[in-house]
């Protein structure tokens, strides 16, 4: 078996897309709004987002627009 490892940001992106589809958050909401839903895990995700040069004021739509999470 050859299983492909999913990048952690892909998992976050899928979860956030689900939140948008469920109308829990809106695409034009700031990324910081999802912090309330992650509780203790938020510090990890905030650090990851910042490493990809996101600010907490960026709209969620920018996170959802990323097509590939390549680390250089």
Secondary structure as UniProt FT lines:
FT   HELIX           8..21
FT   TURN            22..23
FT   TURN            27..28
FT   HELIX           31..34
FT   HELIX           35..38
FT   HELIX           39..41
FT   HELIX           42..51
FT   TURN            52..53
FT   TURN            56..57
FT   HELIX           60..65
//
